[in-house]
Structures are given as C-alpha cells and as structure tokens.
Amino acid sequence: MINREIGIKGYRMIGVESISSQRSEVHVSPKEAPERCPCCGGDRLHSKGRYKRRASHLDLMSSRCDLVVHTRRWQCLDCRRSFVPAPPGIRPWRRSTEKLRHKLYRNHEDGIDLKTLSSRSPVSAATAGRIFRQWTERLANERSDLHCPRFLGIDQHGLPLSLNKISHDPRSLTISTGILVPECARFFTVRVYRKISG
C-alpha cells in the first residue's frame, strides 16, 4: 500500500519534523525486515545497530522535504558480511528519491530550463541535468529490448479503395491476414505482396 504522505510503497510513517518554515523532514521506516543475505542467501541475520538514510523528496505542503529512512545494518552469520537493505523508492548511491528524479525529468522534458528547476527543487542545475541524462539513458535501455514485429499491421482505414494502386508500387509492404472483421476480409484476398526483407 502506498503511504499517503510520501507516495512510496513499503514504508511505515514515524512522524514529520518541521526544521524551518521552508523545510521539513519526514521520518519513516521500512515495513519489512530482510529475510535473507543478499550476498550468500543465508537466513541467519543479526542486527548491528540503527542506520539513517537521508534523501531529498517531493515538496510537502509547499515546503522542501527530506525523507529520513530509519533502518538497520544487518550482518549475515554465515558469510560474516554486513549490509543495509535497499530502501524502497531510493536507488543505490542516490541522494534523492525516484519520485523527485522523475518529476525533474518530466519538467525538463516539458521545456523548463535547468536553472529554473534548481530554484524550485533542492538540487543544483548540474545535478538536475545529470538526473535528466540518467533517466533518458534508462528509458532508452528499456526501449532497446522491445521486439520489433516483422510485419506491419494495417487497418481498413489505411487501405485505399483500390488495391491496384498499391500493386504497381515497388515500395508496397506485405499485407498479412490476421483476425479480421468480415467486411474487411475482401481487401486481403486480392493478392499477396512482397515480404519485407528481414
């Protein structure tokens, strides 16, 4: 369930502390403790003490907000390594939440310049530009794995009334029949066009 105050899953609200009239801190803790060691997979974990992780977050009631995550450092009794569980909504080595980073990316994509963004957010113009580049690379990597179909789908609105006009065009694409409504089937029974080269 998403916490209403911060908009991120997996946290239990501890409280809100007002640092000044322009800045506040939201104290939260993860709802679930780790069950296994991320290094060896062992389930014998021992708490080594409390640990705080601080990250810039979205504004809270027109005041700048920091998210303070109260968590613990754990030690695996099998491999003897210690670790801090990754807090929800904050990527490793980042000092701002994914919510804030996504908002900065969208605002800059919509045309707001970096100097204006830095005046409206707790990050500098250089950091905002770096966040925009990181989000762009991340989205590009996600799209690079998408499968491109070999055949293009064409609906009845994209076809001319006479298919003879297409048949003499060497640039015409392959029309492959699929699940069609009966009134559109006659368009696909005239002839088969050359296949798109793989």
Backbone as ProteinMPNN parsed JSONL, in Angstrom:
{"seq_chain_A": "MINREIGIKGYRMIGVESISSQRSEVHVSPKEAPERCPCCGGDRLHSKGRYKRRASHLDLMSSRCDLVVHTRRWQCLDCRRSFVPAPPGIRPWRRSTEKLRHKLYRNHEDGIDLKTLSSRSPVSAATAGRIFRQWTERLANERSDLHCPRFLGIDQHGLPLSLNKISHDPRSLTISTGILVPECARFFTVRVYRKISG", "coords_chain_A": {"N_chain_A": [[0.854, -1.196, 0.0], [0.528, 2.241, -0.783], [2.033, 4.858, 0.941], [0.289, 7.644, 2.048], [1.358, 10.154, 2.715], [3.945, 10.289, 1.597], [3.9, 8.919, -0.81], [5.144, 6.519, -1.606], [5.613, 3.04, -1.753], [5.878, 0.587, 0.896], [6.705, 1.733, 3.335], [6.576, 2.705, 6.794], [5.071, 5.236, 8.562], [6.727, 7.436, 10.742], [6.921, 10.083, 11.718], [6.569, 13.666, 11.22], [8.849, 16.243, 10.997], [9.321, 19.624, 11.512], [11.756, 21.591, 10.26], [12.299, 24.212, 9.518], [10.492, 27.129, 8.349], [10.55, 26.696, 5.675], [11.408, 24.158, 5.218], [11.153, 20.669, 5.846], [11.23, 17.459, 7.512], [10.513, 14.123, 6.836], [10.058, 11.322, 8.672], [10.521, 7.928, 8.332], [10.157, 4.317, 8.345], [11.178, 1.127, 7.039], [8.652, -1.284, 6.253], [9.102, -4.011, 6.22], [11.522, -6.33, 7.341], [14.712, -7.545, 6.155], [14.864, -10.885, 4.877], [16.793, -12.609, 3.96], [20.322, -12.88, 3.305], [21.821, -10.726, 0.951], [24.199, -11.443, -0.233], [25.046, -14.196, 0.19], [22.671, -15.541, 0.537], [21.936, -16.581, 2.939], [19.914, -17.144, 5.879], [20.345, -16.436, 8.487], [20.452, -13.751, 10.233], [21.805, -10.898, 11.876], [21.217, -8.014, 13.783], [23.125, -5.083, 13.601], [22.828, -2.587, 14.578], [21.267, 0.703, 14.507], [20.508, 2.662, 11.565], [20.565, 5.533, 9.482], [19.157, 6.842, 6.551], [19.213, 9.457, 4.305], [17.335, 11.373, 2.001], [16.504, 13.624, -0.628], [13.183, 14.714, -1.296], [9.873, 14.988, -2.799], [8.136, 18.154, -2.602], [6.492, 19.05, 0.42], [3.506, 20.231, 1.231], [4.115, 22.821, 0.148], [6.665, 23.221, 1.146], [10.132, 22.43, 1.241], [11.225, 19.054, 1.32], [12.774, 16.433, 3.109], [13.418, 12.997, 3.051], [13.78, 10.819, 5.639], [15.046, 7.811, 6.317], [14.689, 5.367, 8.647], [16.484, 2.69, 9.391], [18.187, -0.501, 9.662], [21.492, -1.807, 10.05], [22.581, -4.923, 8.969], [24.073, -8.09, 9.736], [25.269, -11.014, 8.244], [25.354, -14.192, 9.596], [26.433, -16.354, 8.385], [28.148, -15.759, 6.12], [29.437, -13.635, 7.23], [29.302, -11.037, 6.316], [28.249, -7.613, 6.25], [25.347, -5.564, 5.682], [23.151, -3.016, 4.412], [19.727, -2.885, 3.993], [18.204, -2.17, 0.837], [16.408, 0.79, 0.598], [12.92, 1.278, -0.167], [12.071, 2.922, -3.213], [14.361, 4.471, -3.428], [17.26, 4.556, -5.159], [20.458, 2.785, -5.207], [23.239, 4.637, -3.955], [22.126, 7.112, -4.437], [20.969, 10.416, -3.686], [18.452, 11.371, -3.704], [14.932, 10.752, -4.021], [13.199, 8.416, -6.196], [10.777, 9.432, -7.023], [11.122, 12.247, -6.923], [13.219, 12.51, -8.783], [12.019, 11.6, -11.124], [10.063, 13.555, -11.453], [11.662, 15.835, -11.923], [12.821, 15.053, -14.335], [10.538, 14.936, -16.04], [9.647, 17.612, -15.947], [11.821, 19.001, -17.084], [11.819, 17.841, -19.587], [9.444, 18.875, -20.516], [10.162, 21.433, -21.082], [11.098, 23.215, -19.163], [13.8, 25.067, -18.043], [17.102, 24.188, -16.748], [18.13, 25.922, -14.797], [15.864, 27.163, -13.734], [14.601, 24.894, -12.721], [16.404, 24.166, -10.702], [16.039, 26.248, -8.929], [13.533, 25.712, -7.992], [13.679, 23.282, -6.756], [15.419, 20.996, -4.495], [17.912, 20.473, -5.618], [20.942, 21.152, -7.491], [21.56, 22.929, -10.635], [23.365, 21.487, -12.199], [23.111, 18.926, -11.091], [20.422, 18.418, -11.67], [20.565, 18.33, -14.474], [22.193, 16.07, -14.761], [20.51, 14.117, -13.672], [18.46, 14.18, -15.574], [19.828, 13.183, -17.842], [20.456, 10.609, -16.924], [17.904, 9.48, -16.578], [17.028, 9.578, -19.227], [18.853, 7.81, -20.509], [18.142, 5.511, -19.13], [15.453, 5.057, -19.941], [15.923, 4.739, -22.668], [17.407, 2.366, -22.687], [15.468, 0.604, -21.786], [13.682, 0.646, -23.928], [15.249, -0.418, -25.946], [15.164, -3.135, -25.711], [12.747, -3.899, -26.684], [10.661, -5.847, -28.83], [10.65, -5.742, -32.299], [8.11, -6.048, -34.653], [7.982, -8.241, -37.527], [6.139, -7.918, -39.574], [3.999, -5.281, -40.536], [1.034, -4.034, -39.095], [-2.032, -3.229, -40.689], [-4.921, -1.341, -40.812], [-8.39, -1.16, -41.955], [-8.81, 1.504, -42.539], [-6.431, 2.472, -43.39], [-6.077, 1.528, -45.935], [-6.381, 1.969, -49.467], [-9.281, 2.418, -51.624], [-8.978, 0.994, -53.954], [-6.881, -1.658, -54.49], [-5.197, -1.965, -56.615], [-3.676, 0.252, -57.053], [-1.654, 0.056, -55.218], [-0.398, -2.259, -55.979], [1.321, -1.803, -58.144], [3.322, -0.378, -57.072], [6.603, -0.478, -56.116], [7.427, -0.047, -53.524], [5.578, -1.024, -51.794], [4.263, -2.633, -48.889], [4.226, -5.84, -47.194], [1.111, -7.364, -46.803], [-0.401, -9.035, -44.347], [-2.749, -11.449, -43.476], [-4.895, -11.532, -40.65], [-6.783, -11.682, -37.67], [-9.754, -10.74, -38.754], [-12.502, -8.53, -39.335], [-15.521, -9.456, -41.077], [-16.278, -7.644, -43.171], [-13.905, -6.453, -43.894], [-12.364, -8.414, -44.949], [-12.26, -8.823, -47.735], [-10.408, -7.057, -48.749], [-7.992, -8.237, -48.331], [-7.787, -10.48, -49.872], [-7.082, -10.252, -52.498], [-4.411, -10.159, -53.633], [-1.066, -11.236, -52.818], [1.47, -9.385, -51.434], [4.909, -8.478, -51.826], [7.263, -9.738, -49.418], [8.507, -8.201, -46.47], [11.895, -7.535, -46.266], [14.006, -9.331, -44.087]], "CA_chain_A": [[0.0, 0.0, 0.0], [1.313, 3.459, -0.889], [1.857, 5.794, 2.043], [-0.328, 8.867, 1.521], [2.18, 11.332, 2.937], [5.144, 10.325, 0.765], [3.617, 8.36, -2.125], [6.034, 5.401, -1.912], [5.242, 1.797, -1.084], [6.8, -0.127, 1.763], [7.182, 2.486, 4.496], [5.716, 2.992, 7.939], [5.299, 6.618, 8.964], [7.119, 7.688, 12.13], [6.481, 11.427, 12.048], [7.031, 14.776, 10.389], [9.543, 17.242, 11.807], [9.484, 20.9, 10.82], [13.076, 22.15, 10.527], [12.094, 25.659, 9.4], [9.246, 27.406, 7.612], [10.74, 26.297, 4.281], [11.979, 22.813, 5.126], [10.657, 19.698, 6.815], [11.752, 16.106, 7.372], [9.546, 13.047, 7.051], [10.76, 10.157, 9.208], [9.821, 6.677, 8.011], [10.937, 3.091, 8.497], [10.656, 0.064, 6.173], [7.678, -2.161, 6.907], [9.573, -5.385, 6.283], [12.952, -6.554, 7.544], [15.218, -8.519, 5.179], [14.777, -12.276, 5.301], [17.995, -13.34, 3.56], [21.512, -12.098, 2.974], [21.926, -10.546, -0.499], [25.479, -11.975, -0.727], [25.084, -15.662, 0.15], [21.332, -16.106, 0.645], [21.693, -17.142, 4.26], [18.779, -16.562, 6.603], [20.722, -16.119, 9.867], [20.834, -12.343, 10.214], [21.946, -10.265, 13.187], [21.204, -6.557, 13.685], [24.339, -4.433, 14.099], [22.528, -1.245, 15.058], [20.394, 1.545, 13.681], [21.157, 3.37, 10.462], [19.678, 6.51, 8.855], [19.431, 7.192, 5.154], [18.515, 10.704, 4.02], [17.208, 11.642, 0.57], [15.579, 14.709, -0.985], [11.902, 14.184, -1.769], [8.94, 15.984, -3.311], [7.714, 19.162, -1.626], [5.383, 18.704, 1.303], [2.736, 21.434, 1.577], [4.879, 23.971, -0.335], [7.975, 23.342, 1.798], [11.046, 21.386, 0.806], [11.08, 17.894, 2.185], [13.768, 15.372, 3.099], [12.935, 11.718, 3.549], [14.756, 10.205, 6.537], [14.677, 6.401, 6.459], [15.277, 4.721, 9.814], [16.609, 1.264, 9.106], [19.227, -1.157, 10.439], [22.565, -2.536, 9.372], [22.488, -6.336, 9.321], [25.228, -8.938, 9.462], [24.954, -12.414, 7.996], [26.171, -15.055, 10.438], [27.031, -17.401, 7.554], [29.298, -15.235, 5.368], [30.019, -12.588, 8.063], [29.246, -9.735, 5.657], [27.176, -6.737, 6.721], [24.673, -4.845, 4.602], [21.978, -2.197, 4.72], [18.715, -3.173, 2.968], [17.875, -1.055, -0.067], [15.099, 1.366, 0.932], [12.026, 1.403, -1.325], [11.969, 4.216, -3.866], [15.651, 5.163, -3.46], [18.253, 3.691, -5.788], [21.76, 2.824, -4.527], [24.141, 5.783, -4.122], [21.377, 8.305, -4.808], [20.58, 11.272, -2.565], [17.084, 11.845, -3.95], [14.016, 9.647, -4.294], [12.821, 8.236, -7.59], [9.655, 10.341, -7.283], [11.672, 13.568, -7.223], [14.009, 12.42, -10.004], [11.092, 11.501, -12.252], [9.435, 14.867, -11.621], [12.649, 16.706, -12.564], [12.942, 14.621, -15.728], [9.34, 15.336, -16.785], [9.614, 19.073, -16.064], [12.827, 19.44, -18.058], [11.344, 17.384, -20.895], [8.366, 19.777, -20.913], [10.704, 22.71, -21.513], [11.589, 24.072, -18.079], [15.259, 25.026, -18.083], [17.738, 23.635, -15.554], [18.279, 26.959, -13.781], [14.56, 27.303, -13.076], [14.374, 23.678, -11.944], [17.224, 24.192, -9.488], [15.457, 27.205, -7.982], [12.286, 25.153, -7.47], [13.906, 21.976, -6.151], [16.602, 21.014, -3.617], [19.122, 20.05, -6.327], [21.548, 22.185, -8.32], [21.3, 22.795, -12.076], [24.199, 20.393, -12.702], [22.507, 17.666, -10.658], [19.198, 18.231, -12.454], [20.972, 17.89, -15.803], [22.672, 14.69, -14.645], [19.325, 13.279, -13.481], [17.771, 14.087, -16.861], [20.594, 12.266, -18.699], [20.331, 9.249, -16.407], [16.564, 8.988, -16.904], [16.971, 9.369, -20.675], [19.562, 6.567, -20.792], [17.356, 4.403, -18.57], [14.316, 4.806, -20.83], [16.446, 4.225, -23.934], [17.763, 0.962, -22.482], [14.238, -0.185, -21.705], [13.095, 0.539, -25.259], [16.116, -1.189, -26.839], [14.828, -4.552, -25.594], [11.433, -4.161, -27.259], [10.686, -6.638, -30.062], [10.046, -5.081, -33.456], [7.446, -7.069, -35.47], [8.447, -8.34, -38.899], [5.094, -7.408, -40.448], [3.27, -4.135, -40.011], [-0.411, -4.185, -39.142], [-2.725, -2.166, -41.413], [-6.36, -1.483, -40.662], [-9.127, -0.852, -43.17], [-8.753, 2.933, -42.819], [-5.169, 2.775, -44.027], [-6.04, 0.955, -47.272], [-7.194, 2.677, -50.463], [-10.414, 1.65, -52.124], [-8.492, 0.099, -54.997], [-5.562, -2.165, -54.184], [-4.361, -1.963, -57.809], [-2.746, 1.367, -56.955], [-0.521, -0.376, -54.426], [0.261, -3.409, -56.579], [2.362, -1.377, -59.056], [4.307, 0.398, -56.313], [7.595, -1.405, -55.551], [7.664, 0.215, -52.115], [4.455, -1.505, -51.01], [4.623, -3.565, -47.826], [3.474, -7.079, -47.126], [-0.139, -7.342, -46.043], [-0.611, -10.385, -43.844], [-4.085, -11.555, -42.89], [-4.956, -11.907, -39.244], [-8.178, -11.763, -37.25], [-10.393, -9.627, -39.451], [-13.96, -8.497, -39.413], [-15.886, -9.946, -42.421], [-16.334, -6.622, -44.213], [-12.557, -6.067, -44.288], [-11.627, -9.565, -45.461], [-12.103, -8.779, -49.19], [-9.219, -6.282, -49.084], [-6.791, -9.037, -48.161], [-7.867, -11.692, -50.671], [-6.805, -9.939, -53.897], [-3.085, -10.673, -53.962], [-0.09, -11.173, -51.738], [2.561, -8.501, -51.804], [6.22, -8.994, -51.465], [7.543, -9.701, -47.984], [9.532, -7.254, -46.015], [13.169, -8.237, -46.087], [14.38, -9.396, -42.683]], "C_chain_A": [[0.89, 1.246, 0.0], [0.998, 4.39, 0.277], [1.355, 7.124, 1.494], [0.585, 10.079, 1.635], [3.353, 11.427, 1.959], [4.942, 9.711, -0.606], [4.53, 7.228, -2.542], [5.598, 4.182, -1.112], [6.309, 1.357, -0.089], [7.308, 0.601, 2.981], [6.106, 2.587, 5.571], [6.07, 4.394, 8.426], [5.656, 6.699, 10.449], [6.651, 9.069, 12.563], [7.065, 12.443, 11.099], [7.628, 15.831, 11.306], [9.755, 18.499, 10.978], [10.825, 21.51, 11.216], [13.012, 23.672, 10.494], [10.792, 25.863, 8.647], [9.332, 26.947, 6.17], [11.219, 24.863, 4.122], [11.431, 21.918, 6.223], [11.265, 18.336, 6.522], [10.641, 15.111, 7.688], [10.32, 11.811, 7.476], [9.909, 8.91, 8.979], [10.747, 5.502, 8.322], [10.346, 2.028, 7.578], [9.694, -0.846, 6.94], [8.214, -3.567, 7.115], [11.082, -5.42, 6.484], [13.443, -7.582, 6.517], [15.157, -9.932, 5.742], [16.061, -13.05, 4.998], [19.129, -12.377, 3.245], [21.6, -11.939, 1.457], [23.215, -11.127, -1.076], [25.449, -13.49, -0.878], [23.714, -16.313, 0.23], [21.027, -16.731, 1.987], [20.582, -16.421, 4.998], [19.09, -16.279, 8.067], [21.307, -14.715, 9.888], [20.84, -11.78, 11.625], [22.011, -8.752, 13.004], [22.469, -5.98, 14.325], [24.084, -3.005, 14.56], [21.686, -0.461, 14.062], [21.199, 2.323, 12.654], [20.136, 4.306, 9.835], [20.136, 6.781, 7.432], [18.571, 8.407, 4.815], [18.489, 10.947, 2.518], [16.218, 12.786, 0.354], [14.325, 14.111, -1.618], [11.05, 15.322, -2.315], [8.526, 16.958, -2.206], [6.506, 18.673, -0.842], [4.711, 19.989, 1.746], [3.578, 22.693, 1.351], [6.194, 24.203, 0.416], [8.85, 22.174, 1.358], [11.112, 20.269, 1.838], [12.245, 16.935, 1.996], [13.142, 14.121, 3.679], [14.052, 11.081, 4.374], [14.286, 8.783, 6.816], [15.44, 5.826, 7.649], [15.307, 3.22, 9.563], [17.719, 0.687, 9.98], [20.305, -1.721, 9.523], [22.537, -3.974, 9.894], [23.79, -7.05, 8.982], [24.755, -10.38, 9.287], [25.9, -13.279, 8.832], [26.817, -16.183, 9.648], [28.281, -16.901, 6.835], [29.995, -14.096, 6.088], [30.026, -11.218, 7.4], [28.08, -8.932, 6.218], [26.599, -5.961, 5.546], [23.542, -4.023, 5.183], [20.942, -2.473, 3.642], [18.418, -1.941, 2.123], [16.505, -0.499, 0.292], [14.224, 1.494, -0.304], [12.027, 2.823, -1.885], [13.238, 5.03, -3.903], [16.676, 4.195, -4.038], [19.601, 3.815, -5.066], [22.588, 4.048, -4.932], [23.43, 7.07, -4.556], [20.992, 9.084, -3.549], [19.212, 11.903, -2.772], [16.22, 10.642, -4.312], [13.694, 9.574, -5.783], [11.641, 9.136, -7.972], [10.161, 11.727, -7.673], [12.436, 13.544, -8.543], [13.114, 12.34, -11.236], [10.402, 12.832, -12.515], [10.386, 15.844, -12.312], [12.814, 16.348, -14.039], [11.755, 15.109, -16.561], [9.294, 16.856, -16.975], [10.62, 19.579, -17.087], [12.441, 19.0, -19.469], [10.234, 18.292, -21.418], [8.861, 21.18, -21.236], [11.197, 23.633, -20.423], [13.103, 23.947, -18.02], [15.83, 24.606, -16.739], [17.885, 24.666, -14.443], [16.979, 27.164, -13.016], [14.255, 26.085, -12.221], [15.16, 23.694, -10.641], [16.681, 25.174, -8.459], [14.176, 26.673, -7.343], [12.481, 23.847, -6.714], [15.18, 22.019, -5.305], [17.896, 20.585, -4.298], [19.645, 21.197, -7.173], [21.225, 21.949, -9.79], [22.124, 21.656, -12.666], [23.621, 19.034, -12.322], [21.231, 17.381, -11.431], [19.514, 17.765, -13.871], [21.467, 16.456, -15.803], [21.501, 13.723, -14.465], [18.577, 13.104, -14.799], [18.5, 13.12, -17.796], [20.445, 10.821, -18.236], [18.961, 8.658, -16.722], [16.436, 8.72, -18.398], [17.661, 8.066, -21.061], [18.777, 5.362, -20.287], [16.174, 4.056, -19.463], [14.781, 4.255, -22.169], [16.834, 2.758, -23.815], [16.535, 0.075, -22.386], [13.62, -0.385, -23.084], [13.94, -0.299, -26.203], [15.8, -2.675, -26.786], [13.472, -4.897, -26.196], [11.575, -4.903, -28.578], [9.976, -5.873, -31.17], [9.393, -6.138, -34.34], [7.962, -7.053, -36.902], [7.431, -7.761, -39.872], [4.369, -6.261, -39.756], [1.779, -4.388, -40.124], [-1.052, -2.982, -39.817], [-4.22, -2.382, -41.233], [-7.055, -1.023, -41.935], [-9.085, 0.626, -43.523], [-7.452, 3.319, -43.513], [-5.053, 2.245, -45.431], [-6.861, 1.795, -48.241], [-8.336, 1.789, -50.951], [-9.985, 0.658, -53.19], [-7.071, -0.34, -54.661], [-4.655, -2.188, -55.408], [-3.347, -0.821, -57.776], [-1.497, 0.971, -56.182], [0.285, -1.43, -55.169], [1.386, -3.006, -57.522], [3.455, -0.589, -58.357], [5.335, -0.553, -55.708], [7.874, -1.186, -54.075], [6.56, -0.326, -51.228], [4.907, -2.584, -50.025], [3.784, -4.825, -47.908], [2.23, -6.876, -46.29], [-0.419, -8.777, -45.634], [-1.95, -10.438, -43.142], [-3.968, -12.001, -41.44], [-6.402, -12.11, -38.859], [-8.888, -10.535, -37.794], [-11.904, -9.682, -39.28], [-14.355, -8.84, -40.846], [-15.875, -8.874, -43.495], [-14.951, -6.159, -44.667], [-11.806, -7.209, -44.974], [-11.371, -9.467, -46.956], [-10.87, -7.982, -49.608], [-7.957, -7.147, -49.081], [-6.805, -10.309, -49.007], [-7.503, -11.453, -52.126], [-5.464, -10.526, -54.315], [-2.153, -10.524, -52.762], [1.087, -10.331, -52.227], [3.888, -9.058, -51.31], [6.478, -8.822, -49.97], [8.606, -8.673, -47.667], [10.814, -8.038, -45.754], [13.552, -8.195, -44.612], [15.653, -8.67, -42.457]], "O_chain_A": [[1.894, 1.292, 0.71], [-0.167, 4.671, 0.561], [1.948, 7.67, 0.563], [0.59, 10.939, 0.753], [3.718, 12.525, 1.538], [5.75, 9.96, -1.501], [4.684, 6.99, -3.739], [5.256, 4.288, 0.066], [7.483, 1.706, -0.215], [8.257, 0.139, 3.614], [4.907, 2.557, 5.293], [7.238, 4.696, 8.672], [4.983, 6.114, 11.297], [6.061, 9.226, 13.632], [7.935, 12.136, 10.284], [6.996, 16.26, 12.271], [10.302, 18.443, 9.877], [11.016, 21.902, 12.368], [13.602, 24.343, 11.341], [10.077, 24.908, 8.343], [8.307, 26.818, 5.5], [11.414, 24.4, 2.998], [11.264, 22.338, 7.368], [11.756, 18.089, 5.421], [9.926, 15.247, 8.681], [11.149, 11.307, 6.718], [8.745, 8.845, 9.375], [11.948, 5.671, 8.533], [9.135, 2.018, 7.354], [9.897, -1.136, 8.119], [7.833, -4.245, 8.07], [11.822, -4.645, 5.878], [12.655, -8.409, 6.058], [15.372, -10.146, 6.935], [16.384, -14.021, 5.682], [18.903, -11.203, 2.955], [21.466, -12.928, 0.737], [23.318, -11.29, -2.291], [25.784, -14.017, -1.938], [23.596, -17.519, 0.013], [19.975, -17.346, 2.163], [20.337, -15.236, 4.773], [18.188, -15.916, 8.822], [22.487, -14.509, 9.604], [20.002, -12.129, 12.457], [22.77, -8.258, 12.17], [22.834, -6.342, 15.443], [25.026, -2.287, 14.898], [21.432, -0.902, 12.941], [22.384, 2.604, 12.835], [18.974, 3.936, 9.669], [21.325, 6.928, 7.15], [17.356, 8.392, 5.011], [19.496, 10.753, 1.836], [15.221, 12.9, 1.066], [14.392, 13.139, -2.37], [11.462, 16.482, -2.294], [8.565, 16.621, -1.022], [5.63, 17.985, -1.365], [5.267, 20.749, 2.539], [3.73, 23.522, 2.249], [6.771, 25.286, 0.32], [8.36, 21.068, 1.132], [11.062, 20.5, 3.046], [12.656, 16.656, 0.869], [12.422, 14.178, 4.676], [15.144, 10.835, 3.862], [13.262, 8.572, 7.465], [16.67, 5.801, 7.662], [14.264, 2.567, 9.529], [18.144, 1.33, 10.941], [20.048, -2.064, 8.369], [22.477, -4.21, 11.101], [24.51, -6.661, 8.062], [23.956, -10.892, 10.071], [27.117, -13.104, 8.773], [27.664, -16.899, 10.181], [29.342, -17.522, 6.916], [31.035, -13.624, 5.627], [30.703, -10.313, 7.888], [27.056, -9.492, 6.612], [27.276, -5.73, 4.544], [23.046, -4.285, 6.279], [21.25, -2.309, 2.461], [18.386, -0.818, 2.626], [15.526, -1.246, 0.291], [14.73, 1.788, -1.387], [11.989, 3.799, -1.136], [13.218, 6.172, -4.361], [16.927, 3.134, -3.466], [19.862, 4.815, -4.397], [22.624, 4.433, -6.101], [24.083, 8.016, -4.997], [20.727, 8.504, -2.496], [18.857, 12.864, -2.089], [16.711, 9.644, -4.84], [13.89, 10.535, -6.527], [11.527, 9.552, -9.125], [9.683, 12.314, -8.644], [12.308, 14.472, -9.342], [13.414, 12.94, -12.268], [10.18, 13.2, -13.668], [9.968, 16.599, -13.19], [12.933, 17.23, -14.889], [11.94, 15.635, -17.658], [8.938, 17.332, -18.054], [10.316, 20.48, -17.869], [12.708, 19.712, -20.437], [10.094, 18.462, -22.63], [8.067, 22.036, -21.626], [11.67, 24.731, -20.716], [13.632, 22.837, -17.954], [15.145, 24.657, -15.717], [17.775, 24.322, -13.266], [16.988, 27.32, -11.795], [13.715, 26.215, -11.122], [14.651, 23.285, -9.598], [16.838, 24.966, -7.256], [13.777, 27.134, -6.273], [11.542, 23.353, -6.09], [15.941, 22.982, -5.39], [18.893, 20.354, -3.613], [18.896, 22.106, -7.533], [20.684, 20.904, -10.155], [21.643, 20.933, -13.539], [23.636, 18.101, -13.125], [20.976, 16.238, -11.809], [18.818, 16.907, -14.414], [21.193, 15.704, -16.738], [21.5, 12.634, -15.039], [18.112, 12.007, -15.108], [17.856, 12.318, -18.473], [20.322, 9.912, -19.057], [18.853, 7.487, -17.088], [15.804, 7.743, -18.798], [17.121, 7.294, -21.853], [18.748, 4.316, -20.936], [15.918, 2.878, -19.717], [14.115, 3.397, -22.749], [16.612, 1.984, -24.746], [16.548, -1.067, -22.845], [13.095, -1.458, -23.381], [13.412, -0.845, -27.172], [16.13, -3.407, -27.719], [13.087, -6.066, -26.218], [12.49, -4.632, -29.355], [8.846, -5.415, -31.001], [10.084, -7.07, -34.752], [8.331, -6.004, -37.431], [7.81, -7.175, -40.886], [4.158, -6.279, -38.543], [1.31, -4.9, -41.141], [-0.666, -1.843, -39.555], [-4.727, -3.478, -41.472], [-6.41, -0.557, -42.874], [-9.299, 0.985, -44.68], [-7.374, 4.368, -44.152], [-4.035, 2.476, -46.084], [-7.929, 2.285, -47.877], [-8.351, 0.58, -50.722], [-10.577, -0.415, -53.31], [-6.165, 0.487, -54.558], [-3.452, -2.409, -55.266], [-2.286, -0.91, -58.394], [-0.409, 1.48, -56.449], [1.505, -1.501, -55.019], [2.328, -3.779, -57.701], [4.421, -0.174, -58.997], [4.975, -1.367, -54.858], [8.49, -2.035, -53.43], [6.593, -0.11, -50.016], [5.827, -3.35, -50.309], [2.766, -4.872, -48.599], [2.28, -6.292, -45.208], [-0.648, -9.636, -46.485], [-2.26, -9.583, -42.311], [-3.063, -12.747, -41.067], [-7.178, -12.656, -39.643], [-8.644, -9.417, -37.34], [-12.492, -10.749, -39.104], [-13.591, -8.542, -41.764], [-15.497, -9.158, -44.631], [-14.832, -5.534, -45.72], [-10.725, -6.994, -45.522], [-10.354, -9.98, -47.424], [-10.337, -8.197, -50.697], [-6.974, -6.825, -49.749], [-5.908, -11.14, -48.867], [-7.605, -12.379, -52.93], [-5.4, -11.312, -55.261], [-2.432, -9.78, -51.822], [1.62, -10.558, -53.313], [3.95, -9.977, -50.494], [5.979, -7.888, -49.341], [9.465, -8.339, -48.482], [10.798, -9.078, -45.097], [13.438, -7.155, -43.963], [16.138, -8.611, -41.327]]}, "name": "protein", "num_of_chains": 1, "seq": "MINREIGIKGYRMIGVESISSQRSEVHVSPKEAPERCPCCGGDRLHSKGRYKRRASHLDLMSSRCDLVVHTRRWQCLDCRRSFVPAPPGIRPWRRSTEKLRHKLYRNHEDGIDLKTLSSRSPVSAATAGRIFRQWTERLANERSDLHCPRFLGIDQHGLPLSLNKISHDPRSLTISTGILVPECARFFTVRVYRKISG"}
